[in-house]
Amino acid sequence: MLDIEMEVRGGRLVPTSPIGVEDLAPYEGEKVHARLTRRKSRSLTQTGLYFAVCGAIAENLDANVTKEMIDQTLRIEAGHCDVVKFPDGRYRYQPRSVAFNRMSGDEFSRYMDRAFHVAAQIFGPALTEAAWRKVFERRPAHA
């Protein structure tokens, strides 16, 4: 089964990336059956909110904690990671990407729900009313 992101242009399905074009090459000239699903696109506001929350948590913790550290912790604790085994037998959690091309809007929404639940459990004291106020003060008025 082939999973390719495509876009409808002039009544035709067109791959959205060069990799998609390469994946379709072996099917050139053949009739195939396709099942289409509509993916909810991600919004910059949604992503901005996530990182603003990570920043607000970091600001309310020790001076050496960054929003990037909070982000990595949330990815691992929310299960958005892989387990990597080193040659010496040790294991490490490697956070997966949350980039636009890696997750749909629906997937990112589910991840944010898990991440914010984990954040409340781990960083509860850092999630004060003042911290949340800072998050929403940073957001653009139209968001």
C-alpha positions in Angstrom: 0.0 0.0 0.0 1.3 3.5 -0.9 0.6 6.5 1.3 1.3 9.7 -0.6 0.1 13.3 0.1 -1.5 14.7 -3.0 -3.5 17.7 -3.9 -6.4 18.0 -6.4 -5.6 20.4 -9.3 -7.9 20.7 -12.3 -9.6 17.4 -11.4 -6.4 15.5 -11.2 -4.4 14.2 -8.2 -0.9 15.6 -8.1 1.8 14.6 -5.6 2.9 17.4 -3.3 6.5 16.4 -3.1 9.2 15.0 -5.4 9.3 11.9 -3.3 5.6 11.3 -4.0 6.4 11.6 -7.8 9.1 9.0 -7.4 6.8 6.7 -5.4 4.2 6.8 -8.2 6.6 6.2 -11.0 6.3 2.3 -11.0 2.5 2.7 -11.5 2.8 4.9 -14.6 0.1 4.0 -17.2 -1.7 1.6 -14.8 -5.2 1.9 -13.5 -5.1 1.8 -9.6 -7.7 2.1 -6.9 -7.2 5.0 -4.5 -8.8 5.8 -1.2 -8.8 9.5 -0.3 -8.8 11.1 3.1 -8.8 14.8 3.9 -6.2 15.9 6.3 -6.7 18.8 8.5 -3.9 21.2 8.0 -1.8 22.6 10.9 -2.0 26.2 11.9 0.8 28.4 12.9 -1.3 29.6 15.8 -1.7 26.1 17.1 2.1 25.5 16.9 2.8 28.9 18.4 0.5 28.2 21.4 2.3 24.9 22.1 5.7 26.6 22.1 4.4 29.6 24.1 3.2 27.1 26.8 6.7 25.4 26.8 8.2 28.9 27.2 5.9 29.9 30.0 6.7 26.7 31.9 10.4 27.2 31.4 10.2 30.8 32.7 8.5 29.6 35.9 11.2 27.0 36.7 14.9 27.1 37.4 16.9 29.7 35.4 18.7 26.9 33.5 15.6 25.4 32.0 14.7 26.4 28.4 11.5 26.0 26.4 13.4 23.6 24.2 14.1 21.4 27.2 10.4 21.5 28.2 9.4 20.6 24.6 11.8 17.6 24.5 10.5 16.4 28.0 6.9 16.7 26.9 7.5 14.8 23.7 9.1 11.9 25.6 6.7 11.9 28.5 3.7 12.1 26.1 5.0 9.1 24.2 5.9 10.9 21.1 9.4 9.3 20.9 11.3 6.3 19.8 13.5 4.0 21.9 17.1 3.8 20.6 19.5 1.1 21.8 23.2 1.9 21.9 25.9 -0.7 21.1 26.8 -0.9 24.8 23.3 -2.0 25.6 22.0 1.3 27.0 18.6 2.7 25.8 17.6 6.2 25.2 14.4 7.9 24.3 14.6 10.0 21.1 11.8 12.6 20.7 10.0 12.4 17.3 9.5 15.5 15.2 6.5 17.7 15.5 7.3 19.5 12.2 4.5 20.6 9.9 5.5 17.9 7.3 5.5 15.2 10.0 2.1 15.6 11.6 -1.3 16.7 10.4 -3.4 19.2 12.3 -5.5 16.3 13.9 -2.3 14.5 14.9 -0.8 17.6 16.4 -4.0 18.3 18.3 -4.0 14.9 19.8 -0.3 15.3 20.7 -1.0 18.7 22.3 -3.8 17.2 24.4 -1.4 14.5 25.7 1.5 16.9 26.2 -0.6 19.5 28.1 -2.0 16.7 30.3 1.6 15.5 31.0 2.6 19.1 31.6 -0.1 19.6 34.2 1.1 16.4 36.0 4.9 17.2 35.9 5.0 21.0 36.0 1.7 21.7 37.8 3.2 24.3 40.2 4.8 26.1 37.2 1.5 26.4 35.5 0.2 29.3 37.6 -2.5 31.7 36.5 0.2 34.3 35.8 2.1 31.8 33.6 -1.1 31.2 31.5 -1.8 34.9 31.3 1.7 35.4 29.8 1.0 32.7 27.2 -2.2 34.4 26.0 -0.7 37.9 26.1 1.9 36.7 23.5 -0.7 35.5 21.1 -1.7 37.8 18.3 -5.2 39.4 18.8 -6.6 37.7 15.7 -5.6 34.2 16.8 
